[in-house]
Amino acid sequence: MATNEPATTDYTAGLFGTSVTLECLERKLQEALDTSSTFGPKVSTEHFGYDLGFLSVMVRLNPDWQGEKAEELPKSFAVKIPSTATIDSFIKQAKSEGKFKDYDGDNLEEIAKSFASVLHKAHASEASYYNMVKKDGLKFKIPKFYLADHFGSNGENGLLIMDDLGAIAMTKPVYETLSIESVKAVLENLAEVHAYSLLNDQWLSNSDFKMTFAKFKNESGNSFDGTIRNSLNTLKRDHPALFDPSIDRLIEMCKEDLNFDYTDTLHEKLSLPPVLTHGDLWANNMMWRKTEDGKGTTGELAAIIDWQLVHPGCIGEDFVRLLCSSAGTDVRREHLEELFEHYHTSLKAKLGKEPPFTVAQIINAYKHLFRHGVLMVIPTLVGYVRTGAGMLGNENLEQHMQDVLSRAKCLIDDLYEIEDELALERA
């Protein structure tokens, strides 16, 4: 979604609260595209994706190319600028509108500071991932990109410049769950990523691929723990018919420090090889082809975006994040084995041999990570319900709220069942 903030044509002014200027973008694109053409007098910028991520500012850049072969140059770019400007603006707006009253002002400011502390590492992960894809000629579902610059030693801002997919693709809203076929499309792309992971080992020595969710949480001051606990208490208080007293068990489980470190080494514990793991594979990080009228999405996956938490991880980590956050309850409950068999078959074809793990091992890893998946998504679902209009659409709002709450209830019920099953195995 675009903001109401006016665009700028001042070449030396920072764009939308960042230090990146039009002058900087023009120079970098001239180099990347090997052109002397300039942006021209009608160049425009637009801040979009305001509600899709807190570690960056997304800018749609539309040059008015002037110069030799200007007509052959791309007409629109998506520029991702790693910055805390978005979360700073979000918190300011939330405080002024009285949203998230469970948090005091100091708590909100601490959250903003926590994001800033890991910004450089998260961007380094994503920039290195894109550069690896380009260097090795990999056919992963990501936007075509023109440059992926790290933060410079002299204070230069990091930067990603990609194709603008806005005309042909968009993310699905959180209340619109993925069908079986859409989940399979994502799993097929993960099979491509994992096949590369298993056939090559150079990526394991890349020091930038280290920002896991657990490290993000620990290095940012553990503010996410409070967010989880507040979300659970909100469900119990505001929706007792669904969650009181059933949620009490989960509230009790979360009273102690919430340690997600086990997710970083689970593959070792389960004797599984590490694979390139996205780390945050949910609705806002998957783009789907638009319908012909441009108002909705199809089941064709256009791109997986936002690789800021890419790392060597467990085979089940992206699966549990994807299914807990974005799949419908019936798809997750009734088709789990079918989905993982589809992935396994796809991976076998891409490897040209049997994968080094079975479907049963994938399901086992998924179950060991299910608590992680539930605790990551519950605050998001609660946040969408509390925000209401806009985040859950402007039509059928009450139905969308009930659907999201029902998904949260089913996730918690399934967590209890899986936790009991794992406890029996340990006994």
N, C-alpha and C positions, 0 to 999 in steps of 0.2 A: 504494500500500500504506500502511496506517495504521501509525503507530508505537505503541509501548507506553507512550509518555509520557502521563501522565494529563491529562485536560482540566481546564480551570479555570473556575470561575464567579465568581472574584474580578474585579470590573469594572475594577479599577485595575492589575491585574498584566499585564505584557507576555505575549503569547501565544507559547509555544514558542520562547523565546529572542529574541524581537523586542521592539520598543518599542510595538507596536500593542496596544491594550487592547480589552476588550469595550465599555467606555464609549465609546471612539472609534468603534467599528463601529456601535454603536447610534445614536449621533448622526449619523453620515454616512448611514446607511440611512434614518433618519427624514427627513432632508432629501431624499435621492434619490427616495424613495417618496412623499414629501409626506404623511407620517403622524405622528401623535403616539403611536402604539402603542409599547410597550416590549417588550424581549426576554422578560421574564417569568422566573419562578423556575426553570423547567426548561430554560433555554437551555443548549446544549451545544456544544463544539468538539472537533474531531478533526484531528490532523496527518496528512495523507495525501500520496501521491505522493512519498514520501521519496527514492525512487531515480530520479526522473524529471527532476531539474534541480537545479543548484547555486547559482543566483542568486536563489532565492526560497524562502520557506516557504509551503506550501499548507495552508490551513485550511478544513475543512468546518464551516460555521456553521449550526446548527439552532436558530433562535429559538423561544421559546414565546410567540408574540405575544400581548400583552394590550392591549385597548383597542378603540376603535371600528373596525369592519370588519376586525378582526384576521384573520378567517378568509379574507379575500380576498388577503392578503399572501403572498409566496413563502415556502415552508416550509424551504428549504435553499439555502445560497449557497456558492460556492467563492470563497474570499478568497486572493488572491495578494499576499504581502508581500515586496517585494524586500529581501533580507537575505543575509548570509553565514552565517547560523546553520546552514543545512543542510550546506554543505561543511565547516564547522568540526566538526560532529558526525560527518560521514562520515569525515574524516581521523582523528579521535580513535578511532573504532571500527576503522578499517583498521589503525592503528598497534597497537592493543591486541590485534588478532587476527593480527598478523603478515602481513597481506596487502600486496601491492605492495612486496616486499622490495628491488626494484631501486632504490627511492627511499629516501634517508635522511630523517630527521625534518625537517631544515632544508629539504630540497627540498619536502616536503609542505606545510610552513608557508608557503613562498614561493608555492606554487600558490594557497593560500587568500588570501594578500595580493593576488595578481594579480587574482583575481576581485573583491575588494573595490574595487580601483582603477577598475573600469569599471562598477560596479553602477548608479550614478546615470544614466550615459549610456544604458545598456541599457534601464533602466526608462523613461526619457524617450521612447525610440523606441517602446516598446510602448504606453505611455499615449497618445502622440500618434496612433498608428495607430488605436487603438480610438475615440478621440474623432473622428478623421477619418471613420471608418466611420459613426458615429452622425450627425455633422453632415451628411454627404452622402447619408444614407439608403442606403448600399451593401448589397447582398445577398451579402456574403461569408460563407463557412462559418466563422463564429466563434461562440463562446458568446454568448448575450444578456448584456449587461453593464449594471450599474447606475451605476458610477462608475469613472473612471480618473484618479486624482489623481497629480500629480507630487510629487516631494520639495519641501517648503516651504522658504522662505528662512530660517525660524526653526527649522529642524531637524525639521519634521514629516515623518514617514515617507511615502514613496510608497505607493500602494495601488491594487489592482484588485479589484472585487467583481463576480462574474459568476454566472449560473445554474449550479447544481451539476448537471452532466451525469452524475454517477456512477451514477445509477439506470438510465440508458438507454444509456450509451456508455462505452467504455474504449479504451485504446491496445492495439495488438497487441504481443505479445512479440517481441523482436528475432529469435528463431529462426523465427518464422512470417512468411514472405515474402509480399509482395502479389501477387495475381493480376493478369492483364492488365486485367480489368474494374475492379479496385480502383485500379490506377494511372491508368486513364482517368478515374475519378471525381475523383482529385486534380488531374489535368491540366485537367479541365473547370472546376474552381474556380480554378485558376491563370489560365485563360483569362479568367475574370470579372475577376480582379484586374488582369491585364495590359491588358484592354480599357479599364478605368478609367484605367490609367496612360497609355495611348496617346491617349485622348480628352481628357485634362485635363493641365495642366502646373503647376497650383498646388502640388501635392505636392512638386515638385522644389525649391521654395524653403523647404520645412520644414527648419529647421536641426537638428531632432531625428532625422531619418532619415539618420544618418551612421555608425551603429555597425556597420560591416561585420565579417566574421570577421577579415580582415587587420588592421583597426584594433584589434579586440579583442585579437588575438594580440600586436600590437606594444605596445599600451598596458599590457598585463598582464605584460610582461617576457619574452615568448618562451618561457615554460615548456613550451608545447605542442611545441616542437621536440624537447626531450628526451624527451617522452612518445612521439612518433613513433619516434624512434630506438630507445628501449627496447622498444617494441612489436615492431619488426622483428627485433631481436636475440632477443627472447623466442620468436618464431615459429621462427627458425632453430635455437635451442637446444632448445626443448621439443618441436618437431614436425619433426625433420629429414627424415623420410620425405616430407613434403609440401613443405618449404621450403628444404632444403639440397641443392644450392647455388643453386637458382633465385632465391632472394631476394637473393643477393649483389649483383646489379645495382642493385636498389632501395636497398639499404643504402649502396652507393657513391654513388648519386644524392643521398642525404640527408646525406652527410657535410658538405657546405657549408651555409651558412645557408639555411634554408628560407624563401624569399620568396614570400608569398602576395599581395603588393601588386598583382600583375598582374591579379588577379581583379576589382579595383575599377575598372579602366579598360579591360578587355578589350572591352566593348561599343563603346568609341570606336575601338579598333584595328580591330575588325571592321566598323566603320561601321553599327552597330546602335543603334536608339533605346533609352534606358534604360527599364526597367520596375520597378515595385514588386517587390522581391525579399525573400522571407521570410528567407533567410540560414542557416537551420538546419532544413531540411525533412526530418526523418527520423522513424522509428517512434514515438518518444516524444512527438512533437509533432503527431500525427494521432490523432483519436479516432473510433472506428467504433461503429455501432449494435450493441448486444448481441444475441446469439441469444435465443430465447424462454426458455431455461432460465437465462440470465444468466451462463453459464460461458464462453462464447466470443464471437467477434465475427462480424458479417456483412460484406458488401462495401459497405455503405452508409456513406459518409463523414458523420460528424456534425459535426465541427469540426476546423479547423487552429488550433493554439494556439501560444503562446510566440513572440510577434513582437518579441523583444528585439533582433534583428539586422536589422530591416527597413530597406531602403535602396534607392536607385536602382542597379540592377545589370544584369548581362548576362542575356539571355533564357535562357541555358543553365545558369545557376548553380543554381537550384532543381531543375532537371531532373536534373543530375548528382548532386546531394546525395540526391534522392529515389531514383533508380535504383541508385546505388552502395550506399546504406544499407539499403534496404527492399524492393527487388524481387528476385525469384529470378534466378539466373544465366540460365536459359533465357528468361525474359521479357526481360531486358536484352539478351541477345545476339541472339535470334531475332525480336524484335518491335519493335525500336527505331524503324524507319521507320514502322511501323503506328501506334505510339503518338504520334509527333510529327505525323503526318498527321491523327490524331484531334484533337489539340490545335489544330492549324492551322485545321481545319474549324470547330471550336468557337469559336475566336477570331474567325474571319471572320464567323460568325453574330452574335456579340455586338458586333462593330464595325460591322456593316452594310456592310462593304467589305473589299477584300483587305488582309490584314495587311502591314505595311511590311517583312516579311522572308519568305523562302521556307522550306520544310521543309529544303532543303539547307543553308541558312544556320544553321538551328537545330542541325542535326547537326554542322556545322562548329564552332559555339560549344561544343557539348557535348564534342566531342573535345578542344578547347583547354583545357577545364576538368576533364577526366577525372582528371588527376593530382591536382588539388585535391580531387576527390571521394574518391579512393582514400585519400589521406593523412589525410583527416578521419575516415574510417570505420574504418580499420585499428586504431587504438588502442581504439576502442569495442568492436570485435569481440574483440580480445585481452583486454580487461578483463572482458568477459562470460564468456569461456572460463576465465579464471583464477579468477573469483569462483565460477563453477559453480552449485551448487544455489541455487534462489531466482531468480537472474537468468535462468537457462536452464530454469526449471521444475523440478519435483521428480520428474517422471516422464520416462522416455526420455532421461535426462540425457546419456548417452554419445552417443546418436544426434544430439541437438541440438548437442553440442560438435563432432562431426564435420561436421555440416551447416554450422555457422558457419565452421569452419576451411576447408572446401571453398570457401565463398563468398569468403573472403579470398584463397585461392590463385587462383581464377578472376579476381578483380579485378586481381591483380598481373600475371597472364598477359596479360590484356586491355590493361593499361596499357602493357606492353612493346610490344604490337602497335600501339597508337595512337601511342606516342612514335616508333616507327620510321616510321610513316606520315607524321607531321608533319615528321620530320627530312628525309624525301625531298622533301616539298613545299618546304621551305626551301632545299634544295640547288640 
